[in-house]
Amino acid sequence: MNILVISNNYPSNSAPNYGAFVYNLMQEFAKEHNVVVIAPFRVHHVFKSETSSYGEERCQVYRPKYFSLSNKKVGPIDFEEISFSNYKKAVKKAVNQLEQKPDVIYAHFLNNARAISWYAKKNNIPLIVASGESTYDRWKRSSMTDAKDDLIDNVSHVIAVSKESKAQLIQLGFHESKISLIPNAVNYNLFKPLDKLACKEKLGLDQNKFTVGFIGHFIHRKGPNRIIEALKLINNDDIELVCVGGKGHLAASNFTKEIPPLPNFELPILYNAFDVFVLPTLHEGHCNVIEEAKACTVPIVSSMGTSVEEQIDSSIGILVDPMNIQEIADAISKIKSDSTLRHEMMENLSNRRGENSLEERAKKILRVLKDTINHI
């Protein structure tokens, strides 16, 4: 198949951590198919220095530039829609450079499908959307009705990453018969258990301390500052926190080590240095970092009342109210103090390795793409 992929979330040498889960899936696609990725590039990213390679690239990647403004609305001016208009023009520019017509279009998230639906309709090309947005509130606005209806009419099939995502898509108006549930997955060859003490030593961490880990944006939704508050409640000098990420700020503390975003292939050493992975998130589609932590057999503390409940049970972690600092603190303390429980969780995670492989996910999605082409 000739597969055209549209994603605003794709790594580059200046942002090697960006969209790693999309990149990993596309590399699987490209093992047997011709894959062209259109990944529009914000103009201000051009001025970022290239820090490192994001990995081997099997796809042909177009990176048209566009101006992105804020997502705010000031009076009658909707800056988010202006940004989208610029984004759509960038996609159109790249499409005009394609050397051959694709057999199918794969858009990552609804907004990317919106940017390419005109081309799919004009050329009678099936359009598949992978939808794992953390929230669908934007699509429920009255101002988005026309855009939503256009997608419902022109999208051939939707891949939901969780039961919650599927329910939200049905609520938006997508027919259940056109939705497949295929959760995000992990590369088990990359994310695997490593010697914990050796990983701590390599990162310059104290091997005698209990290491709490967080990976993600430093924003309210993800909750790293709630972890800091919880650790202040615990007030134990034998605990340290490692936060990997950016796009926000961390509260001041004397027990936190901040590490900037890293390419996906460098993360296994970090996960394996953690004694527990904590993510008090408020919303997720299907959380990739949780799958990666699980693959490295790290016990997890995360959020009840979210799609995370589809990924974690009491045999491998503890679910808490993500806004309840005391519950977060109690869960961390329990896993730290009860070494038997911690090792049981690690053993259970080890027994589950292989349940949700990236290779199998790619095969399932490719089958959806082929079936959709055959029925057009």
C-alpha angles and dihedrals in degrees: 000000000000103000124192113201124197116195135150087194108072131122127253134177089265093048104026094164095054117111095346092159091057091047093050092052093047091052087056091049091050094057089081106008140055106254126189117186124200106199110171113215124218109238093233090058088065088074094055115105118244104251102178145330116282092212142273114333120212095170133076105246127200116195108188114183125237139172114251120196129186122294092238130114116222112189107306093344114099106194091184091061091046089054090048091051089054090047092051091051089053091051091049091051091054093045089056088059095055114124095209139017113262122237091218139004122225114195121191106221128353097275091059090051088051090055093054104030092097091059094045091051095045093051099034092240119155112249119210121189126201104207121192103137115160089229136009096203093116092059092053093063116109089233089063097052096101093046091048093048090049090055093046089053098043107032110097097199140354128216111208119198098206142017088252092054091049092051091050092049091051089049089054090055107266112139114247091228089064095052126087121191109223113155123214114269143200139238102244092190089063102032107055139128116287132179104289098207092048091051092050091050092050090053094046094246125148106261091206095057129085106246120214112196134204128178122185145064115324092240136125094254093056093043110216091147090055087057090052090051090049092051090050087056091051090047096191120152089205091069126080130181126219116195118189118191144046141220095109138023139275125230115250117269139147095228102056127100113196119207122186120238114291135200113269094249091060095054101081092075089053095049091048091053090059121093089195132008114220125194115163092184124171097207137010138166097211110324115237096190090056090054089050093049090048091051089054088051095242116153112241138218113194146137133311116205092043137086086269085084086073090059104041136047133173093272093067105023150344126269118211141174098272092216095049107092093188092055091050090049093047092050093051091046092050094052091045097048098039105064091173091057091045094052092045089055090049091050092049090050090050090053090052096052110124096030094109110028126176090225093057092045090053090051092051093050093046089053089054090050093049094045091049092051091050092052098049 
